[in-house]
Amino acid sequence: MIKKLVYIAFLFCIAITSAQDQTKTEVVTKVDRDLIKIGEEVKLGISVEADLGDLIIFPEQQTMGAMEVLQSYPVDSLRIADKIRLFKQYGITQFDSGDYWVPRLQVLKNNRSIQSDSVLISVREVVVDTTKQGMFPIKDSVDITDRSTLSYNWMWWLLLLIPVGIVVVLLSRKREQKTYEETLQPFEWTKYRLKLLDESGRLENREWKEYYTELTYIIRRYIDSKVYGHTLESTTGQLIKELKIAMSEKGMHITDKTLSRLEDILQKADLVKFATAGGDAISAKEDRQRTMEIINNIHQVLPPPTEEELMQDARYRRKQELKKRTRNILIGIAAAVVALGIAVGIWGYLAGFDNVKDQIFGNSQRALTEQTWLTSEYGMPPVQLNSPDILVRQDSTNLGEVFKQVASSIDEFASGNIADDFYIGVITFTIGASDPDAEIELDPKVVRDNMTIILDKMGATDILMLEDEVEIDGVKGVSLKGTYQLNDEDYEYDILMMSNRVGIDQIIITNKKDNEEDADREFGRILRERVRSSIVFPSFDDGKKKKE
């Protein structure tokens, strides 16, 4: 039994050692130096061995332990037989002296994680002697071209949100409190308030003080608005005295009985309010009836309204009409917005919200797939392909120095530039060979390095490139696929470089990367495949062109 356990433990140790050896073979970690001064850059390199179809993702992070990442360099690759080794470099540093460990980093290989080795880096201080150190002037500022692109999609949202915002603000803000009473003329207001007083139930509850306070307020308010303008703050004696004077000046005449009743009601109300005198329901009802009679008598002897009063009333009516018209307009806008939202919702349900989004905000790649394509030939010997628009001959040539030196004639055609949503570039060039029957062989590594330099010159960064030798209907060449970044946007590309007996054809197809979950909406990929499937290369074997 003990022998079996020892044997199992021995096998387990061998398995662990083999796994570690395999991991070390898969991932190799190197640094160009392990001793630096403060702020100097250390290049940390990680290489991973993989099969051609494997997916390798290197870590992208701002720090590695205590070390700061200055720069993340593009991934490079080296093909060895049926394997491929990918290289990734990071520029790291530390601004404090000491010894620092770069921790083990996670590298994703397909669906599993593998780790790099940890590395010890020593950072030493810089000795500075200001008496011997040369001083240099401040460098001039450098103007950097703004490559940002403007997007006007926000205007659609603005046009939609402006009426919605107006409706929300108008409905949510505190409205001017214009009650029904404030729209009534004085005489109508008086009758309305007396009706409310009858319905208040104060007589039944024997609330004499509140009842007479409201009753006298109605009388004073009416007289204040129609006869004497200081009625509300006058005493009963002042009110009767000034009322007589004002009515005499205005040519108004009411009976002494009416004035006597008015004085009696006001004095009785003063006793109830200030002397806490009691009351009874019968006399209270009589005072309410007499109040209405007093107001009717005053109303009957009032002079006709002046022109100024009539103008004020007309302005008030116009103001009310304007408010009503404004309210109707706002209701119409709100109804239109709601109807638009419902229509868009129904449209999206029937046609699909992605399709509605493309129709409203536009989708340039989808528009290219739906328009009529054109077929044309480019260069010499001619290359035929289908494209949304005819390619335009270019004055400058995006060709590597290696091929420029051997090319005897060069023709380049393109649609736009690689920063566009979709781009096609075709370069054909002839090579003067000593043997016209000999085929030109392309080295995949040379082609890859050449295209990396070309994309870099065109402004691309973070270039990932995988090459493969291909043969299309007898025409041999190299196919390159990968991604790059430009203006903070991700792009995908297909590149074909095919050789014939007299020259080389170079075709670049790029598109802005699709971020769609639905494969049917990957319009960039669809465009690339459609162009590539239409390419017809020249062949000199039988005088005919070869189609991919």
C-alpha positions as CSV (number, residue, x, y, z in Angstrom):
1,M,0.0,0.0,0.0
2,I,2.8,2.4,0.9
3,K,4.6,1.6,-2.3
4,K,1.5,2.5,-4.3
5,L,1.2,5.8,-2.5
6,V,4.8,6.6,-3.2
7,Y,4.4,5.7,-6.8
8,I,1.3,7.9,-7.2
9,A,3.1,10.8,-5.5
10,F,6.1,10.3,-7.9
11,L,3.8,10.4,-10.9
12,F,2.1,13.5,-9.6
13,C,5.4,15.3,-9.2
14,I,6.4,14.3,-12.7
15,A,3.0,15.7,-14.1
16,I,3.5,19.0,-12.3
17,T,7.0,19.3,-13.6
18,S,5.9,18.5,-17.1
19,A,3.1,21.1,-16.9
20,Q,5.5,23.7,-15.7
21,D,8.0,22.9,-18.5
22,Q,5.1,23.1,-21.0
23,T,4.0,26.5,-19.7
24,K,7.6,27.8,-19.8
25,T,7.8,26.6,-23.4
26,E,4.5,28.3,-24.3
27,V,5.3,31.6,-22.6
28,V,8.8,33.1,-22.5
29,T,9.4,36.3,-20.5
30,K,12.4,38.5,-21.1
31,V,13.7,42.0,-20.2
32,D,16.4,43.9,-22.1
33,R,18.0,44.8,-18.7
34,D,17.3,44.4,-15.0
35,L,19.2,47.4,-13.7
36,I,18.0,50.9,-14.6
37,K,18.1,54.5,-13.3
38,I,15.0,56.2,-12.1
39,G,12.6,56.9,-15.0
40,E,14.5,54.8,-17.6
41,E,12.5,52.4,-19.8
42,V,12.7,48.7,-19.5
43,K,11.4,46.7,-22.4
44,L,9.5,43.7,-21.1
45,G,8.9,41.1,-23.8
46,I,6.4,38.2,-23.7
47,S,6.3,35.6,-26.4
48,V,3.7,32.9,-26.8
49,E,3.9,29.8,-29.0
50,A,0.6,28.8,-30.6
51,D,-1.1,27.1,-33.5
52,L,-2.2,29.1,-36.5
53,G,-5.9,29.0,-35.5
54,D,-5.3,29.9,-31.8
55,L,-6.7,33.1,-30.3
56,I,-4.0,34.9,-28.1
57,I,-4.9,38.0,-26.1
58,F,-2.1,39.8,-24.3
59,P,-2.8,41.9,-21.1
60,E,-3.4,45.6,-21.5
61,Q,-3.0,47.5,-18.2
62,Q,-1.6,50.8,-16.8
63,T,0.6,49.2,-14.1
64,M,2.4,45.9,-13.6
65,G,2.8,45.6,-9.9
66,A,4.8,48.7,-8.8
67,M,6.1,49.3,-12.3
68,E,4.3,51.8,-14.5
69,V,3.6,51.0,-18.2
70,L,4.9,53.8,-20.5
71,Q,4.0,52.2,-23.8
72,S,2.4,49.0,-25.1
73,Y,4.0,48.0,-28.4
74,P,2.2,46.3,-31.3
75,V,2.2,42.5,-31.4
76,D,4.7,40.9,-33.8
77,S,4.7,37.3,-35.1
78,L,7.1,34.7,-36.4
79,R,6.0,31.6,-38.2
80,I,7.9,28.4,-37.5
81,A,6.7,25.4,-39.6
82,D,3.1,24.9,-38.6
83,K,3.4,26.9,-35.5
84,I,3.4,30.7,-34.9
85,R,5.2,32.6,-32.1
86,L,3.6,36.0,-31.1
87,F,5.8,38.7,-29.5
88,K,4.5,41.5,-27.3
89,Q,6.6,44.2,-25.7
90,Y,5.8,46.7,-23.0
91,G,7.9,49.7,-22.0
92,I,7.8,49.9,-18.2
93,T,9.6,52.1,-15.6
94,Q,9.6,53.2,-11.9
95,F,10.3,56.7,-10.5
96,D,11.4,55.6,-7.1
97,S,14.6,53.7,-6.3
98,G,14.5,50.2,-5.0
99,D,14.0,46.6,-6.2
100,Y,10.7,45.7,-7.8
101,W,9.1,42.5,-9.0
102,V,7.1,42.5,-12.2
103,P,4.3,40.0,-11.3
104,R,3.2,37.1,-13.4
105,L,0.9,38.3,-16.1
106,Q,-2.2,36.6,-17.4
107,V,-2.2,35.7,-21.2
108,L,-5.4,34.3,-22.7
109,K,-4.9,31.4,-25.1
110,N,-8.3,30.3,-26.6
111,N,-10.4,29.4,-23.5
112,R,-7.6,29.0,-21.0
113,S,-5.2,31.3,-19.1
114,I,-1.4,31.0,-19.1
115,Q,1.0,33.0,-17.1
116,S,4.3,34.7,-17.7
117,D,7.3,34.6,-15.3
118,S,7.9,37.2,-12.7
119,V,11.0,39.4,-13.2
120,L,13.1,41.4,-10.7
121,I,14.2,44.9,-11.7
122,S,16.5,47.1,-9.7
123,V,16.0,50.9,-9.9
124,R,18.9,53.2,-8.8
125,E,19.0,56.9,-8.2
126,V,20.5,59.3,-10.7
127,V,23.4,61.4,-9.4
128,V,23.1,64.9,-10.7
129,D,25.8,67.6,-10.4
130,T,24.2,70.9,-11.3
131,T,27.6,72.6,-11.6
132,K,28.6,70.4,-14.5
133,Q,25.2,69.6,-16.0
134,G,24.7,71.5,-19.3
135,M,21.5,73.6,-19.5
136,F,19.3,73.8,-22.5
137,P,16.6,76.2,-23.6
138,I,12.9,75.3,-23.4
139,K,11.7,73.7,-26.6
140,D,9.2,75.4,-28.8
141,S,5.6,74.2,-28.7
142,V,4.5,71.8,-31.4
143,D,1.2,72.2,-33.2
144,I,-0.7,68.9,-33.4
145,T,-3.3,68.4,-36.1
146,D,-6.8,67.7,-34.8
147,R,-7.9,64.5,-36.4
148,S,-11.2,64.2,-34.6
149,T,-14.3,63.9,-36.8
150,L,-17.5,65.7,-36.1
151,S,-20.7,63.8,-35.7
152,Y,-24.1,65.4,-36.4
153,N,-26.2,62.6,-35.0
154,W,-26.9,64.6,-31.9
155,M,-28.9,67.1,-34.0
156,W,-31.7,64.4,-34.5
157,W,-31.9,63.9,-30.7
158,L,-31.9,67.7,-30.2
159,L,-34.8,68.1,-32.7
160,L,-36.7,65.4,-30.8
161,L,-35.9,66.6,-27.3
162,I,-36.6,70.3,-27.8
163,P,-40.4,70.0,-28.0
164,V,-40.4,67.3,-25.3
165,G,-38.3,69.6,-23.0
166,I,-40.7,72.5,-23.6
167,V,-43.7,70.4,-22.8
168,V,-42.1,69.0,-19.6
169,V,-41.0,72.5,-18.4
170,L,-44.4,74.1,-19.1
171,L,-46.2,71.2,-17.4
172,S,-43.9,70.9,-14.4
173,R,-43.3,74.6,-13.6
174,K,-45.4,76.4,-11.0
175,R,-48.3,77.9,-12.9
176,E,-49.7,81.3,-12.2
177,Q,-52.5,80.8,-9.8
178,K,-55.4,82.5,-11.7
179,T,-58.5,81.3,-9.9
180,Y,-62.1,81.5,-11.1
181,E,-62.9,84.3,-8.7
182,E,-60.1,86.5,-10.2
183,T,-61.7,86.2,-13.7
184,L,-65.1,87.6,-12.4
185,Q,-66.2,91.3,-12.5
186,P,-66.9,92.9,-9.0
187,F,-70.6,92.5,-9.1
188,E,-70.4,88.8,-10.3
189,W,-67.7,88.2,-7.7
190,T,-69.9,89.5,-4.9
191,K,-72.8,87.2,-5.8
192,Y,-70.4,84.2,-6.1
193,R,-68.8,84.9,-2.7
194,L,-72.3,85.3,-1.0
195,K,-73.3,82.0,-2.5
196,L,-70.1,80.3,-1.1
197,L,-71.0,81.9,2.3
198,D,-74.4,80.4,2.2
199,E,-73.0,77.0,1.5
200,S,-70.2,77.2,4.1
201,G,-72.4,76.0,7.0
202,R,-71.2,78.7,9.4
203,L,-74.7,79.6,10.4
204,E,-75.5,76.0,11.3
205,N,-72.3,75.8,13.3
206,R,-73.0,79.2,15.0
207,E,-69.6,80.6,13.8
208,W,-70.8,84.2,14.1
209,K,-67.4,85.8,14.0
210,E,-66.3,84.1,10.9
211,Y,-69.7,84.6,9.3
212,Y,-69.7,88.4,9.8
213,T,-66.0,88.8,8.9
214,E,-66.7,87.2,5.5
215,L,-69.9,89.2,5.0
216,T,-68.3,92.6,5.7
217,Y,-65.3,91.7,3.6
218,I,-67.6,91.1,0.6
219,I,-69.3,94.5,1.1
220,R,-66.0,96.4,1.6
221,R,-64.4,94.6,-1.3
222,Y,-67.2,95.6,-3.7
223,I,-67.3,99.2,-2.5
224,D,-63.5,99.4,-2.7
225,S,-63.5,98.3,-6.3
226,K,-66.4,100.4,-7.5
227,V,-66.8,103.6,-5.3
228,Y,-64.2,104.4,-2.6
229,G,-60.7,102.8,-3.0
230,H,-59.7,102.8,0.7
231,T,-62.6,100.8,2.1
232,L,-60.7,97.8,3.3
233,E,-58.5,99.7,5.7
234,S,-61.1,102.3,6.9
235,T,-63.2,102.1,10.1
236,T,-66.9,102.0,9.9
237,G,-67.3,105.7,10.6
238,Q,-64.6,106.7,8.0
239,L,-66.2,104.4,5.5
240,I,-69.7,105.9,5.7
241,K,-68.3,109.4,5.7
242,E,-66.0,108.9,2.7
243,L,-68.6,106.9,0.9
244,K,-71.0,109.8,1.0
245,I,-68.3,112.2,-0.4
246,A,-67.2,109.8,-3.2
247,M,-70.8,109.1,-4.3
248,S,-71.6,112.8,-4.3
249,E,-68.5,113.5,-6.5
250,K,-69.4,110.8,-8.9
251,G,-73.1,111.9,-9.1
252,M,-74.4,108.7,-7.4
253,H,-77.4,108.8,-5.2
254,I,-78.6,106.1,-2.9
255,T,-81.3,106.3,-0.3
256,D,-80.7,107.1,3.4
257,K,-82.3,103.8,4.2
258,T,-79.6,102.0,2.2
259,L,-76.8,103.9,4.0
260,S,-78.4,103.3,7.4
261,R,-78.7,99.6,6.7
262,L,-75.0,99.5,5.6
263,E,-73.9,101.3,8.8
264,D,-76.0,98.9,11.0
265,I,-74.5,95.8,9.4
266,L,-70.9,97.1,9.7
267,Q,-71.4,98.2,13.3
268,K,-73.0,94.8,14.2
269,A,-70.1,93.0,12.6
270,D,-67.6,95.1,14.6
271,L,-69.4,94.1,17.8
272,V,-69.3,90.4,16.9
273,K,-65.7,90.5,15.8
274,F,-64.1,92.7,18.4
275,A,-66.6,92.8,21.4
276,T,-67.4,89.1,21.2
277,A,-71.1,89.9,21.0
278,G,-73.4,87.0,20.2
279,G,-75.8,86.5,17.3
280,D,-78.6,84.5,16.0
281,A,-79.4,82.7,12.8
282,I,-82.5,84.8,11.9
283,S,-80.8,88.2,12.2
284,A,-77.7,86.8,10.4
285,K,-79.9,85.7,7.4
286,E,-81.6,89.1,7.4
287,D,-78.1,90.8,7.3
288,R,-77.0,88.6,4.4
289,Q,-80.2,89.5,2.5
290,R,-79.8,93.2,3.2
291,T,-76.1,93.0,2.1
292,M,-77.3,91.8,-1.3
293,E,-79.9,94.6,-1.5
294,I,-77.3,97.2,-0.6
295,I,-74.9,96.0,-3.3
296,N,-77.8,95.9,-5.8
297,N,-78.7,99.5,-5.0
298,I,-75.1,100.7,-5.4
299,H,-74.7,98.7,-8.6
300,Q,-77.8,100.3,-10.1
301,V,-76.6,103.9,-9.5
302,L,-73.1,103.3,-10.8
303,P,-72.1,105.4,-13.8
304,P,-71.3,103.6,-17.0
305,P,-67.8,102.2,-17.4
306,T,-65.1,104.6,-18.6
307,E,-63.1,104.0,-21.8
308,E,-60.1,103.1,-19.7
309,E,-62.1,100.4,-17.9
310,L,-63.3,99.1,-21.2
311,M,-59.8,98.9,-22.5
312,Q,-58.6,97.1,-19.4
313,D,-61.3,94.6,-19.9
314,A,-60.4,94.2,-23.6
315,R,-56.8,93.6,-22.7
316,Y,-57.8,91.0,-20.2
317,R,-59.8,89.2,-22.7
318,R,-57.0,89.3,-25.2
319,K,-54.6,87.9,-22.6
320,Q,-57.0,85.1,-21.8
321,E,-57.4,84.3,-25.5
322,L,-53.6,84.2,-25.9
323,K,-53.2,81.9,-23.0
324,K,-55.8,79.6,-24.4
325,R,-54.2,79.6,-27.8
326,T,-50.8,78.9,-26.2
327,R,-52.2,76.0,-24.3
328,N,-53.8,74.6,-27.4
329,I,-50.4,74.8,-29.2
330,L,-48.6,73.1,-26.4
331,I,-51.2,70.4,-26.3
332,G,-50.8,70.0,-30.1
333,I,-47.0,69.7,-29.7
334,A,-47.3,67.2,-26.9
335,A,-49.8,65.2,-29.0
336,A,-47.5,65.3,-32.0
337,V,-44.6,64.1,-29.9
338,V,-46.6,61.3,-28.4
339,A,-47.9,60.3,-31.9
340,L,-44.3,60.4,-33.2
341,G,-43.1,58.2,-30.4
342,I,-46.0,55.7,-31.0
343,A,-45.3,55.7,-34.7
344,V,-41.6,55.1,-34.2
345,G,-42.4,52.3,-31.7
346,I,-44.8,50.6,-34.2
347,W,-42.3,51.1,-37.0
348,G,-39.6,49.5,-34.9
349,Y,-41.8,46.6,-33.9
350,L,-42.7,45.9,-37.5
351,A,-39.4,46.6,-39.3
352,G,-37.0,46.0,-36.4
353,F,-35.5,48.6,-34.2
354,D,-32.0,48.2,-35.7
355,N,-33.5,49.0,-39.2
356,V,-35.3,52.0,-37.8
357,K,-32.1,53.2,-36.2
358,D,-30.2,52.9,-39.5
359,Q,-33.0,54.8,-41.3
360,I,-33.1,57.6,-38.8
361,F,-29.4,58.0,-37.9
362,G,-27.9,56.5,-41.1
363,N,-25.6,53.6,-41.5
364,S,-23.0,54.2,-44.2
365,Q,-21.8,50.6,-44.5
366,R,-25.3,49.3,-44.9
367,A,-26.0,52.0,-47.5
368,L,-23.0,50.7,-49.5
369,T,-24.3,47.1,-49.4
370,E,-27.7,48.3,-50.7
371,Q,-26.6,50.5,-53.6
372,T,-25.7,49.4,-57.1
373,W,-22.2,48.2,-57.4
374,L,-19.9,48.8,-60.4
375,T,-17.4,46.5,-62.1
376,S,-14.1,47.9,-63.5
377,E,-10.5,47.0,-64.3
378,Y,-7.5,48.8,-62.7
379,G,-3.8,48.9,-63.5
380,M,-1.6,47.0,-65.8
381,P,-1.8,44.1,-66.0
382,P,-5.5,44.8,-65.2
383,V,-7.2,43.6,-62.0
384,Q,-11.0,43.4,-62.1
385,L,-13.3,43.8,-59.1
386,N,-16.7,45.1,-58.0
387,S,-17.0,48.2,-55.8
388,P,-19.7,50.6,-54.6
389,D,-17.9,53.4,-56.5
390,I,-15.2,53.6,-59.2
391,L,-11.8,53.8,-57.7
392,V,-9.8,57.0,-58.4
393,R,-6.2,57.1,-59.6
394,Q,-3.8,58.3,-57.0
395,D,-0.9,60.7,-57.5
396,S,1.1,59.3,-54.5
397,T,1.8,55.6,-54.0
398,N,1.5,53.6,-50.8
399,L,4.1,51.0,-51.6
400,G,7.0,49.7,-49.5
401,E,10.6,50.6,-50.3
402,V,11.4,47.0,-51.0
403,F,9.0,46.8,-53.9
404,K,9.5,50.4,-55.1
405,Q,13.2,49.5,-55.8
406,V,12.3,46.7,-58.2
407,A,9.1,48.1,-59.7
408,S,9.4,49.5,-63.2
409,S,5.9,50.9,-63.4
410,I,3.3,51.6,-60.7
411,D,-0.5,52.3,-60.8
412,E,-2.5,53.0,-57.7
413,F,-6.3,53.4,-57.4
414,A,-8.4,54.0,-54.2
415,S,-11.7,55.1,-52.8
416,G,-11.2,57.6,-50.0
417,N,-8.6,56.7,-47.3
418,I,-8.2,54.1,-44.6
419,A,-9.9,56.4,-42.0
420,D,-13.3,56.0,-43.9
421,D,-15.9,53.5,-42.9
422,F,-15.0,51.5,-46.0
423,Y,-11.9,51.7,-48.1
424,I,-10.5,49.9,-51.2
425,G,-7.0,50.4,-52.5
426,V,-5.5,48.6,-55.6
427,I,-1.8,48.8,-56.6
428,T,-0.4,47.0,-59.6
429,F,3.2,47.2,-60.6
430,T,5.4,45.4,-63.1
431,I,8.9,44.0,-62.4
432,G,11.6,43.7,-65.1
433,A,12.7,40.0,-64.7
434,S,15.5,38.3,-66.6
435,D,13.4,35.3,-67.3
436,P,9.9,36.3,-68.5
437,D,8.6,32.8,-68.0
438,A,9.7,32.6,-64.4
439,E,7.1,33.2,-61.7
440,I,7.8,35.9,-59.0
441,E,7.7,34.3,-55.6
442,L,6.6,36.3,-52.6
443,D,8.1,35.8,-49.1
444,P,5.3,36.0,-46.5
445,K,7.6,37.7,-44.0
446,V,8.7,40.4,-46.5
447,V,5.1,41.0,-47.5
448,R,4.0,41.2,-43.8
449,D,6.8,43.7,-42.9
450,N,6.1,45.7,-46.0
451,M,2.4,46.0,-45.3
452,T,3.0,46.9,-41.6
453,I,5.2,49.8,-42.7
454,I,2.6,50.9,-45.2
455,L,-0.3,50.9,-42.7
456,D,2.0,52.7,-40.2
457,K,2.7,55.4,-42.7
458,M,-1.0,55.8,-43.4
459,G,-1.6,56.6,-39.7
460,A,-2.6,53.2,-38.4
461,T,-1.6,52.0,-34.9
462,D,-1.9,48.8,-32.8
463,I,-1.6,46.8,-36.0
464,L,-2.3,43.0,-35.6
465,M,-1.5,41.0,-38.7
466,L,-1.7,37.3,-39.6
467,E,-0.3,36.1,-42.9
468,D,-1.1,33.0,-45.0
469,E,0.1,31.8,-48.4
470,V,-2.8,31.3,-50.8
471,E,-3.3,30.2,-54.4
472,I,-6.4,31.5,-56.2
473,D,-7.1,29.7,-59.5
474,G,-3.4,29.2,-60.2
475,V,-2.3,32.7,-59.0
476,K,-0.1,32.5,-56.0
477,G,0.4,35.1,-53.3
478,V,0.0,36.1,-49.7
479,S,-3.2,36.9,-47.8
480,L,-3.0,39.2,-44.7
481,K,-5.8,39.7,-42.2
482,G,-6.0,41.6,-39.0
483,T,-7.0,44.8,-37.2
484,Y,-5.6,48.3,-36.6
485,Q,-6.6,51.5,-34.8
486,L,-6.9,54.9,-36.3
487,N,-8.4,58.1,-34.6
488,D,-9.4,55.9,-31.6
489,E,-11.5,53.7,-33.9
490,D,-11.0,50.0,-34.6
491,Y,-10.7,48.7,-38.1
492,E,-10.6,45.3,-39.8
493,Y,-8.8,44.6,-43.1
494,D,-8.1,42.0,-45.8
495,I,-5.0,42.4,-47.9
496,L,-4.1,40.3,-51.0
497,M,-0.7,40.5,-52.6
498,M,-0.6,38.2,-55.7
499,S,2.2,37.6,-58.1
500,N,2.2,36.9,-61.9
501,R,4.9,36.7,-64.5
502,V,5.2,40.4,-65.0
503,G,4.4,42.0,-61.7
504,I,2.5,42.0,-58.4
505,D,-1.1,43.0,-57.6
506,Q,-1.7,44.5,-54.1
507,I,-5.4,44.9,-52.9
508,I,-6.3,46.5,-49.5
509,I,-9.9,46.3,-48.2
510,T,-10.6,47.9,-44.8
511,N,-13.7,48.8,-42.9
512,K,-14.6,50.2,-39.5
513,K,-15.1,47.3,-37.1
514,D,-18.6,45.9,-36.7
515,N,-19.9,46.0,-33.1
516,E,-23.1,44.1,-33.9
517,E,-24.2,40.9,-32.2
518,D,-26.3,39.8,-35.3
519,A,-24.0,38.3,-38.0
520,D,-26.4,39.6,-40.7
521,R,-25.7,43.1,-39.6
522,E,-21.9,42.9,-39.9
523,F,-22.0,45.0,-43.0
524,G,-18.2,45.7,-42.9
525,R,-17.5,42.0,-43.1
526,I,-20.1,41.6,-45.8
527,L,-18.5,44.4,-47.9
528,R,-15.0,42.9,-47.6
529,E,-16.2,39.4,-48.6
530,R,-18.2,40.8,-51.5
531,V,-15.3,42.7,-52.9
532,R,-12.9,39.8,-52.4
533,S,-15.1,37.3,-54.0
534,S,-15.4,39.5,-57.1
535,I,-11.7,40.0,-57.7
536,V,-10.4,38.6,-61.1
537,F,-6.6,38.4,-61.4
538,P,-4.7,38.4,-64.7
539,S,-3.2,35.2,-65.9
540,F,-0.9,34.6,-68.8
541,D,-1.3,30.9,-69.1
542,D,-4.3,30.9,-71.4
543,G,-4.9,34.5,-72.1
544,K,-7.9,34.6,-69.7
545,K,-8.4,36.1,-66.3
546,K,-8.7,34.0,-63.2
547,K,-11.4,34.6,-60.7
548,E,-11.1,34.0,-57.0
